Amino acid sequence: MFSKSKINEPGPKAADAAKPAAPDAPAMPAAKPSDFKASAPKPKPPASVLSADLHITGNLKTTGDIQVEGTVEGDIRAHLLTVGETATIKGEVIADDVVVNGRVVGRVRGLKVRLTSTARVEGDIIHKTIAIESGAHFEGSVQRQDDPLSTKGAAPKPAAPQDGNA
């Protein structure tokens, strides 16, 4: 199937020495085996931590992880959101994974949502999977969706039109 080619054999040949080098092939130094290393996957950066004495007014958006220990007045979108025991979030939370140890006032949307025993949530939870530990305080509705992160279908379904012919 494969045959050994004389092209790759070391050493110049008399016929090859007379030929000029191709102008479109720049001369490159021979690479050492140590020059080429398989790139290992980059380690995941640590979560961004918002300390307990930090108060943020505004929205936060990242593809990484956030751990909130302070107060956020605004929406948060992240890959993994951890709401610390001392934290208060007033706004919508959207993340692949949401772990609530503190207080959230607003809608929570996540593929995996976990309310620990110290959690206080006032708002609706839209999830794919949910876990609520004993002792968690929750006021609102819980709705399961296959794609809870999509914003379409987030609004309540409008009532059927009333034209009097019902």
C-alpha positions, 0 to 999 in steps of 0.5 A: 500500500505504501512504498518508501520514497527516496525523497525523504532519505538523508544526504544530497544526491548529485542530481539534486544538488544541481537543481535550484531550491523552489522559490515558494518553499522557504528554507526552514531549520530542522525542528527538534522533537522537543519543539513540538509539544501537545498542548495540554488543555488550559486549566480552568480559571478560578471563579471570580469572587465578589467579596462581602463588602462589595456592592454592585449596581449593574449587570454582570455577564461572563462565560466563567464562574462567579462567587458572590458574597456581597450585594448585586443589584442587577442581572447575572449571567455566568457558567457557574454562579455560587451565591454565598451565605452573606450574599444578596442578589436583586435581579435575574440569575441565569447560569448553567449551574446555580448554587444558592446559599444566600438570598436571591430576589428575582427569577432564577434560570439554570440547567442545574439549580440547587438551593441549600438549607441557608437559601432564601429565594423570592422569585420563580425558578426555571430549571432542567434539574433542581435540588432543594435542601430541607430548611431552604426558604422559597417563595415563587413557582418552579417550572421545568424546561428542557432549555431553561437558559433560552429567553424565548418563552420566558414570559407567561403565555398570553391568554387565549383571545376573547372575542365573545364567541367562546 
